[in-house]
Amino acid sequence: MVLARRGRNRCHDRSMSARPAELSSIATALDDLCRRVTAHADAADVDKDEGTARELFAIERALTTANRRLARLSAALSRR
């Protein structure tokens, strides 16, 4: 599904305020997705599919980075 993009780094088509419960839910989903990607990357590594493993490990790093950024945002919002 392709969502409308307006402005820089927006991935939804309507304004939404960041709510702690929603951010927590997103963090949980990212954690789960990261674990699943890691499992596939490990399997590709065992199977000596280096190209696939390399890409999946890069995706894992990106998801981990996104989750860290989300955690920092959540912490900053909770201090407001």
N, CA, C and O atoms as a GROMACS GRO file, in nm:
protein
  320
    1MET      N    1   0.084  -0.117   0.000
    1MET     CA    2   0.000   0.000   0.000
    1MET      C    3   0.090   0.124   0.000
    1MET      O    4   0.183   0.134   0.079
    2VAL      N    5   0.061   0.215  -0.087
    2VAL     CA    6   0.136   0.339  -0.095
    2VAL      C    7   0.054   0.450  -0.029
    2VAL      O    8  -0.062   0.471  -0.063
    3LEU      N    9   0.116   0.518   0.064
    3LEU     CA   10   0.048   0.627   0.133
    3LEU      C   11   0.094   0.760   0.076
    3LEU      O   12   0.208   0.772   0.029
    4ALA      N   13   0.008   0.856   0.081
    4ALA     CA   14   0.042   0.990   0.031
    4ALA      C   15   0.155   1.048   0.114
    4ALA      O   16   0.161   1.028   0.235
    5ARG      N   17   0.244   1.120   0.049
    5ARG     CA   18   0.354   1.184   0.119
    5ARG      C   19   0.342   1.334   0.102
    5ARG      O   20   0.331   1.384  -0.010
    6ARG      N   21   0.344   1.403   0.211
    6ARG     CA   22   0.342   1.549   0.210
    6ARG      C   23   0.454   1.597   0.298
    6ARG      O   24   0.462   1.558   0.415
    7GLY      N   25   0.539   1.680   0.245
    7GLY     CA   26   0.648   1.733   0.326
    7GLY      C   27   0.759   1.630   0.344
    7GLY      O   28   0.751   1.517   0.296
    8ARG      N   29   0.859   1.673   0.413
    8ARG     CA   30   0.977   1.589   0.433
    8ARG      C   31   0.951   1.481   0.537
    8ARG      O   32   0.900   1.509   0.645
    9ASN      N   33   0.986   1.358   0.504
    9ASN     CA   34   0.982   1.243   0.595
    9ASN      C   35   0.844   1.214   0.653
    9ASN      O   36   0.835   1.161   0.764
   10ARG      N   37   0.739   1.245   0.583
   10ARG     CA   38   0.605   1.212   0.631
   10ARG      C   39   0.557   1.089   0.558
   10ARG      O   40   0.572   1.078   0.436
   11CYS      N   41   0.499   0.997   0.631
   11CYS     CA   42   0.455   0.872   0.569
   11CYS      C   43   0.308   0.844   0.596
   11CYS      O   44   0.264   0.730   0.587
   12HIS      N   45   0.233   0.946   0.627
   12HIS     CA   46   0.090   0.930   0.645
   12HIS      C   47   0.020   1.046   0.578
   12HIS      O   48   0.082   1.148   0.544
   13ASP      N   49  -0.108   1.031   0.558
   13ASP     CA   50  -0.178   1.133   0.482
   13ASP      C   51  -0.261   1.226   0.568
   13ASP      O   52  -0.339   1.306   0.514
   14ARG      N   53  -0.247   1.219   0.699
   14ARG     CA   54  -0.317   1.313   0.785
   14ARG      C   55  -0.232   1.339   0.908
   14ARG      O   56  -0.146   1.260   0.944
   15SER      N   57  -0.258   1.451   0.971
   15SER     CA   58  -0.181   1.490   1.088
   15SER      C   59  -0.218   1.401   1.207
   15SER      O   60  -0.335   1.371   1.229
   16MET      N   61  -0.117   1.360   1.281
   16MET     CA   62  -0.140   1.276   1.398
   16MET      C   63  -0.043   1.318   1.507
   16MET      O   64   0.078   1.326   1.483
   17SER      N   65  -0.092   1.345   1.626
   17SER     CA   66  -0.001   1.377   1.735
   17SER      C   67   0.058   1.247   1.789
   17SER      O   68  -0.006   1.142   1.785
   18ALA      N   69   0.181   1.256   1.838
   18ALA     CA   70   0.250   1.138   1.892
   18ALA      C   71   0.197   1.109   2.031
   18ALA      O   72   0.218   1.187   2.124
   19ARG      N   73   0.129   0.998   2.046
   19ARG     CA   74   0.074   0.957   2.174
   19ARG      C   75   0.162   0.845   2.230
   19ARG      O   76   0.205   0.758   2.155
   20PRO      N   77   0.189   0.847   2.360
   20PRO     CA   78   0.277   0.745   2.419
   20PRO      C   79   0.233   0.601   2.391
   20PRO      O   80   0.316   0.516   2.359
   21ALA      N   81   0.105   0.573   2.401
   21ALA     CA   82   0.058   0.436   2.378
   21ALA      C   83   0.082   0.393   2.233
   21ALA      O   84   0.122   0.280   2.208
   22GLU      N   85   0.058   0.484   2.141
   22GLU     CA   86   0.079   0.453   1.999
   22GLU      C   87   0.227   0.434   1.970
   22GLU      O   88   0.264   0.342   1.897
   23LEU      N   89   0.312   0.518   2.027
   23LEU     CA   90   0.456   0.504   2.008
   23LEU      C   91   0.507   0.372   2.068
   23LEU      O   92   0.594   0.307   2.011
   24SER      N   93   0.453   0.335   2.181
   24SER     CA   94   0.489   0.208   2.243
   24SER      C   95   0.450   0.090   2.153
   24SER      O   96   0.525  -0.006   2.139
   25SER      N   97   0.333   0.100   2.095
   25SER     CA   98   0.287  -0.005   2.003
   25SER      C   99   0.377  -0.015   1.880
   25SER      O  100   0.408  -0.125   1.835
   26ILE      N  101   0.417   0.099   1.828
   26ILE     CA  102   0.508   0.100   1.713
   26ILE      C  103   0.643   0.039   1.752
   26ILE      O  104   0.701  -0.037   1.674
   27ALA      N  105   0.693   0.072   1.870
   27ALA     CA  106   0.820   0.017   1.917
   27ALA      C  107   0.812  -0.135   1.930
   27ALA      O  108   0.906  -0.205   1.893
   28THR      N  109   0.701  -0.184   1.980
   28THR     CA  110   0.682  -0.329   1.992
   28THR      C  111   0.682  -0.394   1.854
   28THR      O  112   0.743  -0.499   1.834
   29ALA      N  113   0.614  -0.332   1.759
   29ALA     CA  114   0.610  -0.385   1.623
   29ALA      C  115   0.750  -0.384   1.560
   29ALA      O  116   0.789  -0.479   1.492
   30LEU      N  117   0.825  -0.277   1.584
   30LEU     CA  118   0.962  -0.270   1.532
   30LEU      C  119   1.050  -0.379   1.593
   30LEU      O  120   1.129  -0.441   1.523
   31ASP      N  121   1.036  -0.401   1.724
   31ASP     CA  122   1.112  -0.508   1.791
   31ASP      C  123   1.082  -0.643   1.726
   31ASP      O  124   1.173  -0.721   1.696
   32ASP      N  125   0.954  -0.670   1.706
   32ASP     CA  126   0.914  -0.797   1.645
   32ASP      C  127   0.968  -0.809   1.503
   32ASP      O  128   1.022  -0.913   1.465
   33LEU      N  129   0.954  -0.705   1.426
   33LEU     CA  130   1.003  -0.706   1.289
   33LEU      C  131   1.154  -0.726   1.284
   33LEU      O  132   1.204  -0.801   1.201
   34CYS      N  133   1.225  -0.661   1.374
   34CYS     CA  134   1.371  -0.675   1.380
   34CYS      C  135   1.409  -0.819   1.412
   34CYS      O  136   1.500  -0.874   1.349
   35ARG      N  137   1.341  -0.881   1.507
   35ARG     CA  138   1.369  -1.022   1.541
   35ARG      C  139   1.344  -1.113   1.421
   35ARG      O  140   1.423  -1.204   1.395
   36ARG      N  141   1.237  -1.088   1.349
   36ARG     CA  142   1.204  -1.172   1.233
   36ARG      C  143   1.307  -1.155   1.122
   36ARG      O  144   1.349  -1.253   1.061
   37VAL      N  145   1.348  -1.031   1.097
   37VAL     CA  146   1.450  -1.005   0.994
   37VAL      C  147   1.581  -1.070   1.035
   37VAL      O  148   1.649  -1.130   0.951
   38THR      N  149   1.617  -1.060   1.162
   38THR     CA  150   1.741  -1.121   1.211
   38THR      C  151   1.738  -1.272   1.190
   38THR      O  152   1.838  -1.331   1.148
   39ALA      N  153   1.626  -1.335   1.220
   39ALA     CA  154   1.615  -1.481   1.201
   39ALA      C  155   1.637  -1.518   1.055
   39ALA      O  156   1.706  -1.616   1.026
   40HIS      N  157   1.580  -1.440   0.963
   40HIS     CA  158   1.600  -1.468   0.821
   40HIS      C  159   1.743  -1.440   0.778
   40HIS      O  160   1.799  -1.513   0.696
   41ALA      N  161   1.802  -1.337   0.834
   41ALA     CA  162   1.942  -1.305   0.801
   41ALA      C  163   2.034  -1.415   0.850
   41ALA      O  164   2.125  -1.458   0.778
   42ASP      N  165   2.010  -1.462   0.972
   42ASP     CA  166   2.091  -1.572   1.025
   42ASP      C  167   2.077  -1.698   0.940
   42ASP      O  168   2.175  -1.767   0.912
   43ALA      N  169   1.954  -1.727   0.898
   43ALA     CA  170   1.931  -1.844   0.814
   43ALA      C  171   2.002  -1.829   0.679
   43ALA      O  172   2.061  -1.925   0.629
   44ALA      N  173   1.997  -1.712   0.622
   44ALA     CA  174   2.066  -1.688   0.494
   44ALA      C  175   2.216  -1.702   0.512
   44ALA      O  176   2.285  -1.753   0.424
   45ASP      N  177   2.266  -1.656   0.626
   45ASP     CA  178   2.409  -1.668   0.654
   45ASP      C  179   2.450  -1.815   0.665
   45ASP      O  180   2.552  -1.855   0.609
   46VAL      N  181   2.371  -1.894   0.736
   46VAL     CA  182   2.398  -2.037   0.749
   46VAL      C  183   2.395  -2.105   0.613
   46VAL      O  184   2.475  -2.194   0.585
   47ASP      N  185   2.302  -2.062   0.528
   47ASP     CA  186   2.288  -2.120   0.394
   47ASP      C  187   2.392  -2.067   0.296
   47ASP      O  188   2.391  -2.103   0.178
   48LYS      N  189   2.482  -1.983   0.345
   48LYS     CA  190   2.588  -1.922   0.263
   48LYS      C  191   2.532  -1.836   0.150
   48LYS      O  192   2.595  -1.821   0.045
   49ASP      N  193   2.414  -1.779   0.172
   49ASP     CA  194   2.355  -1.684   0.076
   49ASP      C  195   2.400  -1.545   0.120
   49ASP      O  196   2.324  -1.471   0.182
   50GLU      N  197   2.524  -1.512   0.086
   50GLU     CA  198   2.588  -1.391   0.138
   50GLU      C  199   2.516  -1.262   0.099
   50GLU      O  200   2.504  -1.171   0.181
   51GLY      N  201   2.470  -1.254  -0.024
   51GLY     CA  202   2.402  -1.132  -0.069
   51GLY      C  203   2.274  -1.106   0.010
   51GLY      O  204   2.249  -0.994   0.053
   52THR      N  205   2.195  -1.211   0.027
   52THR     CA  206   2.070  -1.196   0.102
   52THR      C  207   2.100  -1.164   0.249
   52THR      O  208   2.037  -1.076   0.308
   53ALA      N  209   2.196  -1.236   0.307
   53ALA     CA  210   2.231  -1.212   0.447
   53ALA      C  211   2.279  -1.069   0.466
   53ALA      O  212   2.239  -1.002   0.562
   54ARG      N  213   2.363  -1.021   0.376
   54ARG     CA  214   2.417  -0.885   0.386
   54ARG      C  215   2.303  -0.783   0.384
   54ARG      O  216   2.301  -0.691   0.466
   55GLU      N  217   2.210  -0.798   0.291
   55GLU     CA  218   2.098  -0.704   0.282
   55GLU      C  219   2.008  -0.711   0.406
   55GLU      O  220   1.965  -0.608   0.458
   56LEU      N  221   1.981  -0.832   0.452
   56LEU     CA  222   1.895  -0.846   0.570
   56LEU      C  223   1.961  -0.790   0.695
   56LEU      O  224   1.893  -0.731   0.779
   57PHE      N  225   2.092  -0.809   0.709
   57PHE     CA  226   2.161  -0.750   0.825
   57PHE      C  227   2.160  -0.597   0.816
   57PHE      O  228   2.154  -0.530   0.918
   58ALA      N  229   2.168  -0.542   0.694
   58ALA     CA  230   2.159  -0.396   0.678
   58ALA      C  231   2.019  -0.347   0.717
   58ALA      O  232   2.005  -0.242   0.780
   59ILE      N  233   1.918  -0.422   0.680
   59ILE     CA  234   1.781  -0.388   0.719
   59ILE      C  235   1.766  -0.396   0.871
   59ILE      O  236   1.702  -0.310   0.932
   60GLU      N  237   1.825  -0.499   0.931
   60GLU     CA  238   1.821  -0.513   1.076
   60GLU      C  239   1.883  -0.390   1.143
   60GLU      O  240   1.827  -0.338   1.240
   61ARG      N  241   1.996  -0.345   1.093
   61ARG     CA  242   2.060  -0.225   1.151
   61ARG      C  243   1.969  -0.103   1.138
   61ARG      O  244   1.958  -0.024   1.231
   62ALA      N  245   1.906  -0.088   1.023
   62ALA     CA  246   1.816   0.027   1.002
   62ALA      C  247   1.697   0.021   1.099
   62ALA      O  248   1.657   0.124   1.154
   63LEU      N  249   1.642  -0.097   1.118
   63LEU     CA  250   1.529  -0.111   1.211
   63LEU      C  251   1.572  -0.083   1.355
   63LEU      O  252   1.498  -0.020   1.431
   64THR      N  253   1.691  -0.129   1.391
   64THR     CA  254   1.743  -0.103   1.526
   64THR      C  255   1.763   0.047   1.547
   64THR      O  256   1.729   0.100   1.652
   65THR      N  257   1.818   0.113   1.445
   65THR     CA  258   1.837   0.258   1.453
   65THR      C  259   1.702   0.330   1.466
   65THR      O  260   1.688   0.422   1.546
   66ALA      N  261   1.605   0.287   1.388
   66ALA     CA  262   1.472   0.348   1.395
   66ALA      C  263   1.412   0.330   1.534
   66ALA      O  264   1.348   0.421   1.587
   67ASN      N  265   1.431   0.213   1.592
   67ASN     CA  266   1.376   0.188   1.725
   67ASN      C  267   1.444   0.274   1.831
   67ASN      O  268   1.379   0.322   1.923
   68ARG      N  269   1.576   0.294   1.818
   68ARG     CA  270   1.647   0.382   1.912
   68ARG      C  271   1.595   0.526   1.900
   68ARG      O  272   1.574   0.594   2.001
   69ARG      N  273   1.576   0.571   1.777
   69ARG     CA  274   1.525   0.707   1.756
   69ARG      C  275   1.386   0.721   1.816
   69ARG      O  276   1.353   0.822   1.877
   70LEU      N  277   1.304   0.619   1.798
   70LEU     CA  278   1.169   0.620   1.854
   70LEU      C  279   1.174   0.624   2.007
   70LEU      O  280   1.096   0.695   2.070
   71ALA      N  281   1.266   0.550   2.066
   71ALA     CA  282   1.280   0.551   2.212
   71ALA      C  283   1.322   0.689   2.261
   71ALA      O  284   1.270   0.737   2.362
   72ARG      N  285   1.414   0.753   2.189
   72ARG     CA  286   1.456   0.890   2.228
   72ARG      C  287   1.340   0.987   2.217
   72ARG      O  288   1.322   1.072   2.304
   73LEU      N  289   1.261   0.976   2.111
   73LEU     CA  290   1.145   1.063   2.094
   73LEU      C  291   1.044   1.039   2.206
   73LEU      O  292   0.992   1.134   2.264
   74SER      N  293   1.017   0.914   2.236
   74SER     CA  294   0.922   0.882   2.342
   74SER      C  295   0.967   0.941   2.475
   74SER      O  296   0.887   0.997   2.549
   75ALA      N  297   1.097   0.927   2.504
   75ALA     CA  298   1.151   0.982   2.629
   75ALA      C  299   1.136   1.134   2.631
   75ALA      O  300   1.097   1.191   2.733
   76ALA      N  301   1.167   1.199   2.521
   76ALA     CA  302   1.156   1.345   2.514
   76ALA      C  303   1.011   1.390   2.530
   76ALA      O  304   0.985   1.489   2.598
   77LEU      N  305   0.920   1.320   2.469
   77LEU     CA  306   0.778   1.356   2.481
   77LEU      C  307   0.726   1.333   2.622
   77LEU      O  308   0.639   1.407   2.668
   78SER      N  309   0.778   1.232   2.689
   78SER     CA  310   0.729   1.204   2.825
   78SER      C  311   0.778   1.309   2.925
   78SER      O  312   0.719   1.325   3.032
   79ARG      N  313   0.887   1.380   2.891
   79ARG     CA  314   0.938   1.485   2.980
   79ARG      C  315   0.864   1.617   2.961
   79ARG      O  316   0.883   1.710   3.040
   80ARG      N  317   0.782   1.627   2.860
   80ARG     CA  318   0.709   1.752   2.835
   80ARG      C  319   0.601   1.776   2.937
   80ARG      O  320   0.531   1.876   2.930
   0.00000   0.00000   0.00000
